[in-house]
């Protein structure tokens, strides 16, 4: 693709920024020492705005999670003087406190320091296909790739050291008990979760779940899977990794978790009237019970008719952040306390806010 060639050329022309210390928990941490060009709080959050396909408009937003003060601009551009590319799929915080950003269509994986300054990058091999989602474990990044692979990337060198073929169009990936669990969507032609032993990293075994599985999450040693289903009713449920049994539990189009609770949203659009209805509920993993109503309190009325594009929890506070999108304009982020009390709504300063990560 011509756009990608020009983009890679621009990347190659830039000198790789010298590495900075990555520990933001140190008492002497400062945004200046980390190499930031903008003033930044130690309590900082980064929003990954996916952008629109083929528009080269993916962005990153920074905000102070203690005050909800937002930097009004593209943080990635401000720190690195280049555009991110097309399309921003995932952002992961490593144990090294660096950020890893997966750009799907551009086939780029960035390594950023803890203020978003680029340290290095990996150009994903064409035969692996578009990179999608990742998980960080013990110095390695494991990334699903649409060509049917999970790639193992050494985060020190940002080089691919191995890959395993698992099935077409894998999506989300999680780690649990030295095993990787990946959904195989097959763009609607698959219904499996692939399991890879991280110690051998040589092949996959499989569990059947639902048609076109997409998301997967681990909560308190339990594995939950969500997908589109045969009738696009967004089913989700729990996968018993010992017996292989999959138990469907409801419908959801976005979720996040905190401790033993799974928070879910189901945005359903009537494509005749183009009216969206969104409901929220929670699931207690320990007791196996759903809430009778929404886990949100005094939520703005507009949220009930908005499409929820993603949800995340601030692990330091338990606060919940709900991201919405109309797929054309800047998205919105709704901040709620852990008890569900509404705090504030603010713009994501980018199209299709997908994920938020938090640092301290």
N, C-alpha and C positions, 0 to 999 in steps of 0.2 A: 504494500500500500504506500502510495506516494507520501501521504501525511505522516505515516509512521517512519518512513525513511528520513524525512526532514527532521522529525522529532528526535530520532536517535542520533542524527548528525549533530544536532544542537547539544544533546547530552554529552556526546563524545568530545565536543569542542571545549566543554567546561572543565576546568581543573577540579579534581575531587577535593572537597574541603578536608583539611586536616582534622583528625578525630579529636573530639572533646571528651572530657570526663563525663561519664553517663550517670553518675549517682546523684539524683536530685534530692535524696534524703539528707545529704550532708548539711550541716548548719551553715556552711559558707557558700551554699549554692546561690548563684545569681544568674539572671538572664544574660548579663554581659559576659560572664565567664563561659557560658554555654554557647556564645557566639550569636545570640539573637540580635536582629536589627531593630526589633521593637520591644518596648517595655512589657514585661510578662510576670505574672504572679507565679509563685511556687505552687499554688493550688490551681493548676491549669487543666483545661480539658480541650480536646481536639475533636472536631466534628469532620467526618469524611463525607463530603458532598459528591455523590456519584456522577452528577452531570447527566447529559443526554447523549445517547448513542451517536457517534460520528460527529459530535459538535466540539470535541476537544475542550470541554468546559468544566471538567472536574476541578474541585477546589477543596481547600481545607479551611476550617473556621477555628479560631481560638477564642475561648472565653474563660474568665476567672470563675471557677465553680463556687467560690465562697460568696461572690457578689452578683453573679450572672452578667457581669460587664463583658460585652462582646467587642472583639477587634473587628471593625467594619472594613473587611477586605479579605483577600485571598492570602492566608498565611504562607502557603507554599510559595507563591509568587514573591511575596515580600521577603522571605528568607533566602530564596534561591535564584530569583530573577529569571525563572522559566515557568512555563505552564506545566501542570502535572501530566496532562495527556488525556486519554480516552479509554475506558470508563473506569472510575475509581470503585473497586469492588470490596476491598477489605482493608482494615488497619488493625495491627496487632502490636501490643506492648510486650517486648521480650523481658526475660529476667535480667538482661543487661540494661534495662530501662531505655533501650532504643525503640524507635517506632519503625514498623515494617508496613509499607503501603503497597497493595497489590493493584496494579492497573491492568485490567483485563484485555481490552482491545489493543492497547499499546504494547502488551506483552512485556511490561516492565515491573520489576519489584524494587522499590526504593528502600534503602536503609537510611533513616533519619535519626539525628540525635534527639534528646528529650525536649528541644524547643523547635523541632521541625527543620533543622538545617541538614541538608543532604550530605551523607558521608560516602556512600557508594551506591551502586545499583546493579541489578542483574537483568540482562536481556534474555527472556525465556526462549529456549529453542523452538523453532517452528514446529517440529515434529511432536512436541509435547502439547501444543495447542494453547488457547487462551488460559492464563492463570485465573483462578477464581477466589478461593478462600484458603486461609492458613491457620496453623496452630504452632506455637513455639514450645519446644521442649529441649532442655539441656544443650543449648547452643545451636540447635538446628531449627529451621523453619520447614514445616511440612505443608506443601501447597498442592491443592487439587488443580488439575489442568484438563481443559475440555477435550483434549485428544484421548483421554481415558487413563490418565496417569496421576499418581501422587509423586511429587518431586521432593527430594530431601536436599535442603540447601544449608551449607555451612555458613552461619551468619558472620563469622570472622572474615572469611574470604569472599563471601557472596558468590559462591560457585555451587552449581548442582553436583552433588557427589554420588547420587543414586536415584533411581526412580522405579516404581512398581506399576505395572499395568493392571487396572482394576475394572474397567467398564466405561462405556461412553458417557460423556458429559457429567462427571462427578461435580458435586456442589460443596456443601458445607462439610467440615471435618472437626472432630474433637479427639482428645486423648483421655483414656481412662485405663488405669492399671497396666501400663506399658503396651497398650494397644491403641491403634488409630481406628476410628469409626468414620466412614465417609458415605454420604448418600450418592447413589448412582441414579441420576434422573433419566438418562437416555433421551432427553427431551420428550418425555411421555412414553417411551418404549421400554423403560426399566422400572423395577419396583424393589430394588435391593439396597441393603446397607453392606458395604464392603468392610472387612476387618483385616487389619495388617498388624502382625506382630512386630513391634519396633526393634526387638533384639535381632531378628533375622532380616527383616525388611526385604523379603524376596517374593512374596505372593500374597494373595488375598483369599479369605473365605467369606461366605455371604449369608445374610439373613434376609428373608422376604418381609417387606413391611406394607407399603401401599403403592399405587401407581404414581409415578413421577414424584418421588421423594425429593425434598429440597433441604430444609433446615434440620440440624441435629444439635442437641445441647445435652450437657452432662450436669446434673444437679444432685449433689449428695450421693454420688456413686450410682445414680440412676441415669439411664440413657433414654431421651425422648426424641421422637422424630416427627417432623411436620412436612406435608407435601401438598400437591395440588389435587391428587385423587383422580379417580376415573371421571368424576362429574364436576371437577373443579370446585369442590366444596371444602377445600383446605383442611383435610383431616389431620389430627395429630394424636399421638399416643405413646405408650411406653414400650420399649423393646427390652425383653428379658434376655440378657446376653448369655445366661446359663442354659435356658431351655429353647431359645430361639423364638419364643412366642411374642407376637406383637398384639397389644391390646389398645384398640382405638378408644379415645377419651373425649373427643369433641372436635370443634373447628377453630382454627386460629390462623391468622395471616402474619402475625408478628408476636415475638415473645422476648422475655429476658428473665433473669433469675437473681435472687439474693438469698443466701443461706439455704433454707429448705423450702423456699417458696418460688413457684413459677408464676410469672405475671404474663397474661395473654391478652391480645387484642384481635378482634375479628372484624375486618372491614369488608362489608358486602355491598357491591354496587349493582343496582338495577340498570342494566344497559339500555332499557327502553326509555326510562325516565332520567337516567344518568344521576340518580340520587344514591348517595352512599350512606349506609348506616353502620356505625362502629360500636361494638360492645366490648366491655372490659371485664375480665374476671381473673381470679387467681386459683392456683392449685397447690395444696399442701402436700409435699412429696412424702413426708413421714406418715401422714394419716390417709393419704390417697383420696382426699376430698376436695371438691371445688367450692369456691365461695358462692353464696346465693345471689350476690350482686357484684357491682363494680368495686374494685379496690381503690378507686379514686373518689375524692371528696370535693365538693364545690367546683368541679371541672367546668371550664367554659363550655357553653352550649354548642359552640361551633365544632368542638372536638368530636361530638357524636355524629357529625355528618362529614367528617374529613377522612381521607385515606391515610391510615397509619403506615408509614414506610419503615419504621424501625423503633426499637425501644432499648434503652440501656439503663443500668443502675450504677451509680457512683459507689464503688466498693468501700470507700472511706466513710460514707455517711448513710448509705442505704437509700438515698434519694433516687427517684425514678424520673427518667427523661423520655418523653414521647415525641417522636418526630413525624411530621406529616408532610405530604407532598401533593401538589396538583399537577406534577410532571412537566410544568412549564415555567413556573416562577420560583423565586426563592422559597425554600421550605420554612416551616415553623417548628420550634422546639418548645414543648410544654414541660415545665419543671414542677414536680410534686415532691413533697416530703415523703419519707418512708411510710408514714401513716396515711398517705394518700392526699394530704392537704395541698391544695393548689398554691404555688408560689408565684410563678411568673411565666409569660410567654414571650419569646423573642425570635427574630429571624435567624436562619442558619447562614445567611449571606451566600447561599449556593443552591443549586437545583438538586432535588432528590437527596436530602440528608439520610445517610444509610446507617452510620455507626458513630458512637462517641466513645473515646477512651479517656481515662482520667489519670493524672499524675500528681505527685505531692512531694 
